[in-house]
Amino acid sequence: MWNERESPLRIEKRFEFDQYSKISKFMGEIEKLCKERDIYPNISFGKNFVSLSIFLDNKEISDKEKDFSIDIDKFYLED
């Protein structure tokens, strides 16, 4: 589940991994999706996690941003 935050308005999520090699694959999928959808979240990662923050232009999450976050969840669950 993505968490909604304020100041600045954004949605964010942390993804956990048991192997660093899975992070690399996940980041590659995110890169492709960013280019396709023209959405570029802030990304941080470490040995066993990737955190994403998508900053919202409007007061609510748009369909474009919802679809983007759903697709990222799918990549994570496929791994």
NUNURO-180282 format. One line per field, with one value per atom (N, C-alpha, C, O, CB): residue number from 1; residue in one letter; atom name; x, y negated, z negated. Coordinates in nm, 2 decimals. Each point is the difference from the previous one (the first is absolute). Glycine has a CB too. Layout:
// residues N
resi	NUM;...
resn	A;...
name	CA;...
c1	X;...
c2	Y;...
c3	Z;...
***
This chain:
// residues 79
resi	1;1;1;1;1;2;2;2;2;2;3;3;3;3;3;4;4;4;4;4;5;5;5;5;5;6;6;6;6;6;7;7;7;7;7;8;8;8;8;8;9;9;9;9;9;10;10;10;10;10;11;11;11;11;11;12;12;12;12;12;13;13;13;13;13;14;14;14;14;14;15;15;15;15;15;16;16;16;16;16;17;17;17;17;17;18;18;18;18;18;19;19;19;19;19;20;20;20;20;20;21;21;21;21;21;22;22;22;22;22;23;23;23;23;23;24;24;24;24;24;25;25;25;25;25;26;26;26;26;26;27;27;27;27;27;28;28;28;28;28;29;29;29;29;29;30;30;30;30;30;31;31;31;31;31;32;32;32;32;32;33;33;33;33;33;34;34;34;34;34;35;35;35;35;35;36;36;36;36;36;37;37;37;37;37;38;38;38;38;38;39;39;39;39;39;40;40;40;40;40;41;41;41;41;41;42;42;42;42;42;43;43;43;43;43;44;44;44;44;44;45;45;45;45;45;46;46;46;46;46;47;47;47;47;47;48;48;48;48;48;49;49;49;49;49;50;50;50;50;50;51;51;51;51;51;52;52;52;52;52;53;53;53;53;53;54;54;54;54;54;55;55;55;55;55;56;56;56;56;56;57;57;57;57;57;58;58;58;58;58;59;59;59;59;59;60;60;60;60;60;61;61;61;61;61;62;62;62;62;62;63;63;63;63;63;64;64;64;64;64;65;65;65;65;65;66;66;66;66;66;67;67;67;67;67;68;68;68;68;68;69;69;69;69;69;70;70;70;70;70;71;71;71;71;71;72;72;72;72;72;73;73;73;73;73;74;74;74;74;74;75;75;75;75;75;76;76;76;76;76;77;77;77;77;77;78;78;78;78;78;79;79;79;79;79
resn	M;M;M;M;M;W;W;W;W;W;N;N;N;N;N;E;E;E;E;E;R;R;R;R;R;E;E;E;E;E;S;S;S;S;S;P;P;P;P;P;L;L;L;L;L;R;R;R;R;R;I;I;I;I;I;E;E;E;E;E;K;K;K;K;K;R;R;R;R;R;F;F;F;F;F;E;E;E;E;E;F;F;F;F;F;D;D;D;D;D;Q;Q;Q;Q;Q;Y;Y;Y;Y;Y;S;S;S;S;S;K;K;K;K;K;I;I;I;I;I;S;S;S;S;S;K;K;K;K;K;F;F;F;F;F;M;M;M;M;M;G;G;G;G;G;E;E;E;E;E;I;I;I;I;I;E;E;E;E;E;K;K;K;K;K;L;L;L;L;L;C;C;C;C;C;K;K;K;K;K;E;E;E;E;E;R;R;R;R;R;D;D;D;D;D;I;I;I;I;I;Y;Y;Y;Y;Y;P;P;P;P;P;N;N;N;N;N;I;I;I;I;I;S;S;S;S;S;F;F;F;F;F;G;G;G;G;G;K;K;K;K;K;N;N;N;N;N;F;F;F;F;F;V;V;V;V;V;S;S;S;S;S;L;L;L;L;L;S;S;S;S;S;I;I;I;I;I;F;F;F;F;F;L;L;L;L;L;D;D;D;D;D;N;N;N;N;N;K;K;K;K;K;E;E;E;E;E;I;I;I;I;I;S;S;S;S;S;D;D;D;D;D;K;K;K;K;K;E;E;E;E;E;K;K;K;K;K;D;D;D;D;D;F;F;F;F;F;S;S;S;S;S;I;I;I;I;I;D;D;D;D;D;I;I;I;I;I;D;D;D;D;D;K;K;K;K;K;F;F;F;F;F;Y;Y;Y;Y;Y;L;L;L;L;L;E;E;E;E;E;D;D;D;D;D
name	N;CA;C;O;CB;N;CA;C;O;CB;N;CA;C;O;CB;N;CA;C;O;CB;N;CA;C;O;CB;N;CA;C;O;CB;N;CA;C;O;CB;N;CA;C;O;CB;N;CA;C;O;CB;N;CA;C;O;CB;N;CA;C;O;CB;N;CA;C;O;CB;N;CA;C;O;CB;N;CA;C;O;CB;N;CA;C;O;CB;N;CA;C;O;CB;N;CA;C;O;CB;N;CA;C;O;CB;N;CA;C;O;CB;N;CA;C;O;CB;N;CA;C;O;CB;N;CA;C;O;CB;N;CA;C;O;CB;N;CA;C;O;CB;N;CA;C;O;CB;N;CA;C;O;CB;N;CA;C;O;CB;N;CA;C;O;CB;N;CA;C;O;CB;N;CA;C;O;CB;N;CA;C;O;CB;N;CA;C;O;CB;N;CA;C;O;CB;N;CA;C;O;CB;N;CA;C;O;CB;N;CA;C;O;CB;N;CA;C;O;CB;N;CA;C;O;CB;N;CA;C;O;CB;N;CA;C;O;CB;N;CA;C;O;CB;N;CA;C;O;CB;N;CA;C;O;CB;N;CA;C;O;CB;N;CA;C;O;CB;N;CA;C;O;CB;N;CA;C;O;CB;N;CA;C;O;CB;N;CA;C;O;CB;N;CA;C;O;CB;N;CA;C;O;CB;N;CA;C;O;CB;N;CA;C;O;CB;N;CA;C;O;CB;N;CA;C;O;CB;N;CA;C;O;CB;N;CA;C;O;CB;N;CA;C;O;CB;N;CA;C;O;CB;N;CA;C;O;CB;N;CA;C;O;CB;N;CA;C;O;CB;N;CA;C;O;CB;N;CA;C;O;CB;N;CA;C;O;CB;N;CA;C;O;CB;N;CA;C;O;CB;N;CA;C;O;CB;N;CA;C;O;CB;N;CA;C;O;CB;N;CA;C;O;CB;N;CA;C;O;CB;N;CA;C;O;CB;N;CA;C;O;CB;N;CA;C;O;CB;N;CA;C;O;CB;N;CA;C;O;CB;N;CA;C;O;CB;N;CA;C;O;CB
c1	0.08;-0.08;0.09;0.09;-0.28;0.16;0.07;-0.06;-0.12;0.16;0.05;-0.04;0.00;0.08;0.02;-0.21;-0.01;0.06;-0.03;-0.18;0.28;0.07;-0.03;-0.03;0.21;-0.16;-0.02;0.13;0.09;-0.33;0.25;0.11;0.14;0.08;-0.21;0.16;-0.09;-0.09;0.03;0.15;-0.28;-0.10;0.07;0.05;-0.24;0.17;0.07;-0.06;-0.07;0.28;-0.18;-0.02;0.13;0.09;-0.33;0.26;0.12;-0.01;-0.10;0.20;0.00;-0.01;0.15;0.09;-0.32;0.25;0.13;-0.02;-0.10;0.17;0.02;0.00;0.12;0.11;-0.23;0.09;0.11;0.04;-0.08;-0.01;0.22;0.06;0.09;0.06;-0.08;0.03;0.09;0.13;0.10;-0.30;0.22;0.12;0.02;-0.09;0.08;0.14;0.03;-0.02;-0.04;0.20;-0.14;-0.02;-0.14;-0.03;0.22;-0.29;-0.14;-0.03;-0.08;0.02;0.14;-0.02;0.04;-0.07;0.12;0.06;0.05;-0.11;-0.03;0.27;-0.30;-0.10;-0.12;-0.06;0.14;-0.13;-0.11;0.03;-0.09;0.03;0.18;0.03;0.00;-0.04;0.18;-0.10;-0.01;-0.14;-0.03;0.24;-0.30;-0.14;-0.06;-0.08;0.05;0.07;-0.05;0.05;-0.07;0.07;0.13;0.05;-0.08;-0.03;0.26;-0.26;-0.08;-0.14;-0.04;0.16;-0.18;-0.13;0.00;-0.09;0.03;0.16;0.02;0.00;-0.06;0.18;-0.04;0.01;-0.13;-0.03;0.27;-0.31;-0.13;-0.10;-0.08;0.14;-0.07;-0.11;0.04;-0.09;0.01;0.21;0.04;-0.03;-0.04;0.01;0.06;-0.01;0.13;0.05;-0.30;0.31;0.13;0.00;0.02;0.09;-0.13;0.00;0.14;0.10;-0.31;0.21;0.12;0.02;-0.09;0.07;0.15;0.03;0.12;0.10;-0.19;0.08;0.11;0.01;-0.11;0.10;0.13;0.01;0.12;0.09;-0.20;0.10;0.11;0.02;-0.04;0.00;0.11;0.03;-0.12;0.01;0.19;-0.31;-0.12;-0.13;-0.11;0.23;-0.12;-0.12;0.01;0.11;-0.16;-0.07;-0.01;-0.12;-0.11;0.20;-0.07;-0.11;-0.03;0.09;-0.02;-0.20;-0.04;-0.10;-0.08;0.11;-0.01;-0.09;-0.04;0.08;0.03;-0.24;-0.06;-0.06;-0.10;0.06;0.09;-0.05;-0.12;0.01;0.22;-0.34;-0.13;-0.01;0.03;-0.14;0.06;-0.02;-0.13;-0.02;0.16;-0.23;-0.14;-0.03;0.09;-0.17;-0.03;-0.04;-0.03;-0.01;-0.08;0.07;-0.03;0.09;0.06;-0.30;0.25;0.08;-0.08;-0.12;0.23;-0.04;-0.07;0.00;0.07;0.01;-0.16;-0.01;0.14;0.04;-0.28;0.31;0.13;0.10;0.07;-0.11;0.03;0.09;-0.05;0.08;-0.04;-0.17;-0.06;0.05;0.04;-0.24;0.18;0.05;0.15;0.04;-0.23;0.26;0.15;0.03;0.08;-0.04;-0.10;0.02;-0.04;0.06;-0.08;-0.10;-0.05;0.10;0.03;-0.27;0.30;0.09;0.13;0.06;-0.16;0.14;0.12;-0.02;0.08;-0.01;-0.19;-0.04;0.01;0.04;-0.19;0.10;0.00;0.14;0.03;-0.24;0.30;0.14;0.06;0.07;-0.04;-0.07;0.05;-0.05;0.07;-0.06;-0.14;-0.06;0.04;0.00;-0.19;0.23;0.05;0.13;0.03;-0.15;0.20;0.14;0.00;0.11;-0.04
c2	0.12;-0.12;-0.12;-0.02;0.14;-0.22;-0.12;-0.10;0.00;0.03;-0.10;-0.10;-0.14;-0.04;0.19;-0.22;-0.14;-0.09;0.03;0.03;-0.15;-0.10;-0.14;-0.02;0.19;-0.26;-0.14;-0.08;0.05;-0.04;-0.13;-0.09;0.06;0.03;-0.13;0.12;-0.02;0.13;0.11;-0.26;0.12;0.11;0.11;-0.03;-0.14;0.29;0.11;0.14;0.00;-0.14;0.24;0.14;0.07;-0.03;0.03;0.09;0.07;0.14;0.04;-0.26;0.30;0.14;0.05;-0.04;0.07;0.06;0.07;0.15;0.06;-0.22;0.21;0.13;0.08;-0.05;-0.02;0.18;0.08;0.12;0.06;-0.12;0.09;0.11;0.08;-0.05;-0.09;0.27;0.09;0.01;0.06;0.07;-0.18;0.01;-0.13;-0.06;0.31;-0.30;-0.13;0.01;-0.09;0.04;0.17;0.02;-0.03;-0.04;0.21;-0.14;-0.02;-0.15;-0.05;0.26;-0.29;-0.15;-0.05;-0.09;0.07;0.07;-0.05;0.03;-0.09;0.13;0.08;0.03;-0.09;-0.05;0.29;-0.26;-0.08;-0.15;-0.06;0.21;-0.20;-0.13;-0.02;-0.10;0.07;0.14;0.00;-0.01;-0.08;0.21;-0.06;-0.01;-0.14;-0.05;0.30;-0.30;-0.14;-0.10;-0.09;0.15;-0.05;-0.09;0.01;-0.11;0.14;0.09;0.01;-0.07;-0.07;0.29;-0.19;-0.05;-0.16;-0.06;0.27;-0.26;-0.15;-0.06;-0.10;0.12;0.04;-0.05;0.01;-0.09;0.15;0.05;0.02;-0.10;-0.05;0.29;-0.26;-0.08;-0.15;-0.08;0.29;-0.24;-0.14;-0.04;-0.11;0.05;0.16;-0.03;0.04;0.11;-0.07;-0.13;0.03;-0.02;-0.11;0.03;0.19;-0.01;-0.02;0.02;0.12;-0.19;0.00;0.14;0.07;-0.31;0.29;0.14;0.00;-0.06;0.14;0.00;0.03;0.15;0.07;-0.30;0.28;0.15;0.03;-0.08;0.12;0.08;0.05;0.15;0.05;-0.23;0.24;0.14;0.09;0.10;-0.14;0.01;0.09;-0.08;0.06;0.10;-0.28;-0.07;-0.11;-0.04;0.07;-0.06;-0.12;-0.08;0.06;0.07;-0.26;-0.09;-0.09;-0.06;0.07;-0.03;-0.09;-0.11;0.03;0.16;-0.31;-0.11;-0.06;-0.05;0.00;0.04;-0.06;-0.13;0.00;0.22;-0.34;-0.13;-0.03;0.01;-0.09;0.04;-0.02;-0.15;-0.09;0.28;-0.21;-0.14;-0.05;-0.13;0.18;0.03;-0.04;0.03;0.06;-0.02;-0.07;0.03;0.15;0.04;-0.27;0.30;0.14;0.08;-0.06;0.01;0.18;0.08;0.02;0.03;0.09;-0.14;0.01;0.14;0.09;-0.32;0.26;0.14;0.04;0.12;-0.15;-0.06;0.03;0.04;0.10;-0.27;0.10;0.04;0.13;0.08;-0.32;0.26;0.12;0.12;0.10;-0.22;0.11;0.11;0.03;0.11;-0.17;-0.05;0.02;0.08;0.09;-0.31;0.18;0.07;0.14;0.09;-0.31;0.25;0.14;0.08;0.12;-0.20;0.03;0.07;0.03;0.10;-0.21;0.01;0.03;0.11;0.09;-0.33;0.24;0.11;0.14;0.10;-0.26;0.16;0.12;0.05;0.12;-0.19;-0.02;0.04;0.06;0.11;-0.29;0.12;0.05;0.14;0.09;-0.33;0.26;0.13;0.11;0.12;-0.25;0.09;0.11;0.05;0.12;-0.24;0.05;0.04;0.11;0.05;-0.28
c3	0.00;0.00;0.00;-0.08;-0.04;0.21;0.01;-0.11;-0.03;0.28;-0.32;-0.10;0.06;0.07;-0.25;0.14;0.05;-0.11;-0.12;0.25;-0.09;-0.09;0.05;0.11;-0.17;-0.04;0.04;-0.03;-0.06;0.00;0.12;-0.02;0.04;-0.10;-0.08;0.30;0.12;0.02;-0.05;0.15;-0.03;0.03;0.09;0.10;-0.11;-0.04;0.07;-0.04;-0.11;0.13;0.05;-0.04;-0.01;0.08;0.02;-0.19;-0.02;-0.04;-0.06;0.01;0.08;-0.04;-0.01;0.07;0.04;-0.20;-0.02;0.04;-0.04;-0.15;0.27;0.05;-0.06;0.01;0.21;-0.28;-0.06;0.09;0.07;-0.30;0.22;0.09;-0.09;-0.09;0.30;-0.17;-0.08;0.07;-0.06;-0.02;0.21;0.07;0.07;0.06;-0.03;-0.03;0.07;0.15;0.06;-0.24;0.23;0.15;0.04;0.11;-0.11;-0.09;0.04;0.00;0.08;-0.19;0.04;0.00;0.14;0.05;-0.30;0.30;0.13;0.11;0.08;-0.15;0.07;0.09;-0.01;0.09;-0.09;-0.13;-0.03;0.05;0.06;-0.26;0.17;0.05;0.15;0.05;-0.26;0.28;0.15;0.05;0.09;-0.09;-0.07;0.04;-0.03;0.08;-0.13;-0.06;-0.04;0.11;0.04;-0.29;0.29;0.10;0.13;0.06;-0.16;0.15;0.12;-0.02;0.09;-0.03;-0.17;-0.02;-0.01;0.05;-0.18;0.07;-0.01;0.14;0.02;-0.24;0.30;0.14;0.08;0.07;-0.08;-0.01;0.07;-0.05;0.08;-0.05;-0.16;-0.06;-0.03;-0.03;-0.07;0.12;-0.03;-0.14;-0.03;0.27;-0.33;-0.15;-0.06;0.03;-0.04;-0.06;-0.06;-0.15;-0.05;0.27;-0.29;-0.15;-0.06;0.06;-0.06;-0.12;-0.08;-0.04;-0.05;-0.03;0.09;-0.03;-0.09;0.02;0.20;-0.33;-0.08;-0.03;0.00;-0.11;0.10;-0.02;-0.09;-0.01;0.23;-0.27;-0.08;0.02;0.11;-0.28;0.08;0.02;0.02;0.08;-0.22;0.08;0.00;0.02;-0.03;-0.11;0.20;0.02;0.11;0.04;-0.28;0.29;0.09;-0.05;-0.03;0.23;-0.21;-0.04;0.11;0.06;-0.30;0.27;0.11;-0.06;-0.09;0.26;-0.12;-0.03;0.13;0.08;-0.31;0.25;0.12;-0.05;-0.07;0.20;-0.08;-0.04;0.09;0.12;-0.21;0.03;0.07;0.04;-0.07;-0.05;0.25;0.05;-0.05;-0.01;0.21;-0.23;-0.04;-0.14;-0.07;0.30;-0.28;-0.13;-0.03;-0.11;0.10;0.12;0.00;0.09;0.09;-0.15;0.04;0.09;0.13;-0.01;-0.19;0.31;0.13;0.04;-0.06;0.12;0.04;0.06;0.05;-0.01;0.07;0.00;0.05;-0.11;0.02;0.16;-0.29;-0.12;-0.06;-0.05;0.01;0.03;-0.05;0.08;-0.05;-0.04;0.22;0.09;-0.01;0.00;0.16;-0.17;-0.02;-0.13;0.01;0.12;-0.24;-0.12;0.00;-0.06;-0.06;0.18;0.02;0.08;-0.04;0.03;0.12;0.08;-0.08;0.02;0.19;-0.29;-0.08;-0.10;-0.02;0.04;-0.08;-0.09;0.07;-0.06;-0.07;0.26;0.07;0.03;-0.02;0.13;-0.08;0.02;-0.13;0.00;0.17;-0.28;-0.13;-0.03;-0.05;-0.03;0.10;-0.03;0.10;-0.04;-0.05;0.21;0.09;-0.03;0.03;0.14;-0.25;-0.03;-0.10;-0.04;0.09
***
